[in-house]
């Protein structure tokens, strides 16, 4: 990012209401995550593994609340 753009952003941030600061930070984090998300690519092996798991009958899956309880107990969270 060039200096001119950073200066423009800083000038705008100086005059926004405090009530918007959190929204701006969340939006910046979203943009950062959105950009980083494009860098991650699954391998063919990972895709195949996920495809196989998606065919698992729902009765063989652990309910989310039970899974969370087990993790909390295991790791004392």
N, C-alpha and C positions, 0 to 999 in steps of 0.2 A: 504494500500500500504506500502510496506516495505521501509526502509531507503535506501537500495541499489538502488532500482528502482528510488526513488526520486532523489538521487544523480546523477544517469545516465541521467535522464531527465534534471536536472539542468545543467549538463555539456554540453549537446547537445544544450540547449536553449542559452547558453552563446555565442555560435559560429555561430548561424544562422543569416542570413542577416536580417536587419530591415524590409525588404519588405515581409518577411515570418512570422513575429510575429503575424500580424492580422490573417493570415490563420491558424496558430497554435491555437490561441485563439478561433476562430470560430469552429475548429475541436473539441477542448475540450468541448465547449458548446454543440455541436452536440452529442458527446458521453455521456455527462451528461444527456441531454434531452432524448436520446435513452434509457438510463438505467432507468430513472424516468418514462418514458412512459409505461414501462412494469409493473409498480406498480399500475397503474390505471385500474380498472375493472368496467364495467357498471353492474348495477343490472338488473335483469330480467325486472323489471318495466321500467327502463330507456330504455332498448332495445326495449320493446314493444311500448313505446311512440315514439321513433325514427322511428320504422317501420310504425306506423300509420301516422306520419308526412310525410314520404316519399311517401305516397299515395295521398297527397294533390295535386289537379290539379294546374298546373303552373300558371294559371290565377288567383288563389286565393293567390298567393305569392306576397310579396312586392319586387320590383326590388332593387338590392343591392345599387345602387346610391341614390335612394329615401330613403331607410332605413338609410344610412349614413347621408344624409342631415337632416333627422328627428332627429337622435341622436345628431348631432352637434348643432341643434337648441335647443333641449331640455336641453342639458347639457352645452351649451355655450362653446363648444370646438373649 
